[in-house]
Amino acid sequence: MDEFASQYHRALGIGEAAFEGLEPHLERRNYDGCEYRHLPDARRGIERGTVLIDGEVVRGFPKVPRTLVLSTGVPTQFDEYGRIAVEEKLNGYNVRVARIDGDALAFSRSGMVCPFTTRMLDRLVDLAELFDSYPMAMVCGEMIGPENPYTAHDYPGVDSIAFRAFDWRDRETGDPLPVQERRARYERFEIPQTPLFEFVAVDDAPETVDACIRDLDAQHREGVVMKSPDGRTQLKYTTSASTKSDLAYAFSLPFDYGRPFMFRRLIREGFQTVEWDESDEAARQRAHELGEAILLSMRETITTIDAGGTVGERHTVRASTETIDVLLTHLRGQGLEIDIEDDRREDGDRVLTFRKRTPATNDTTRNYLEGHAVTE
């Protein structure tokens, strides 16, 4: 076994043969001269996003299952618990922060070091005391707000970008803290967290979550994550508003997002309208809104391209010049083509609006407009 394998297989808790099977799936990256490897997809019981860096392991965040029916899904998932915590699921991008060789690094869902987030966290939260006290902590959170290079969404009180912690795990084992202990620790270090609605008995949870979801839906927010008190079992459920928003975005770039994206979201709507026992009128209204989300966004895209324009994913970010430069280098290093639409100074910051090109939607739409036949 080579030195690299011997360095990591025990820390991952797997045998030599299993690590040998895992190694070809690790992608090699470099951040500020430090070489690391990460696992972009779950393999051999190891979570997606797991990172091997400087002799250390940073575990990926486990995939959270979803229920389509609260009344049966909640008691089935939490059958061994008496009560659960209900926290808000925020719409942003997932990051894990760990201290490696004295530096706090922010890792993306797939395990890449995000240079933008790593630098922005210094502006948003002070994690130094937390890592001094708990050097093996893995701070798990969501980056939210309208000035966001990956998933922009408006939240009250967030003008640019903000961090909200939603979990705390051991970075090597992936073991979570119990919910109450985790929330108390973050409060101690003054780290903002995702909202906690309440702890509720499992038998009462479907009704409680239903009420939360209806309220969040009216506010066009994403949904909830239900968690066992020990933090080991989780379950998510989202709003119809978030589904419509997702579909509108996806169908503004219809050839860059696959059919499974659409199908999964439409299935959620079908189960929710039945569980909510909607009237025919309410179900038709839901169908009407879904159809608008899909068709009108796609219509706007086709019209734009037909008029000679282009479409893409537009984002605005606000940071130092150096932070924005490393963000652009990072995005282009992933093969993305970036068009700068606006670049200005404001209150000492650089404010950049850019668009990620989406060649599949632009090229395919243009081909169809020019008369190319559709192969089905």
Secondary structure, 3 states (H helix, E strand, C coil): CCHHHHHHHHHHCCCHHHHHHHHHHCEEEEECCEEEEECCCCECCECCCCEEECCEEECCCCCCCECCCHHHHHHHHCCCCCEEEEEEECCCEEEEEEEECCEEEEECCCCCECHHHHHHHHHHCCCHHHHHHCCCEEEEEEEEECCCCCCCECECCECCCEEEEEEEEECCCCCECCHHHHHHHHHHCCCCECCEEEEEEHHHHHHHHHHHHHHHHHCCCCEEEEECCCCCCEEEEECHHHHHHHHHHHHHCCCCCCHHHHHHHHHHHHHHHHHCCCCHHHHHHHHHHHHHHHHHHHHHHHHHHHCCCCCEEEEEEEECHHHHHHHHHHHHHCCCCEEEEEEEEECCEEEEEEEEECHHHHHHHHHHHCCCCCCC
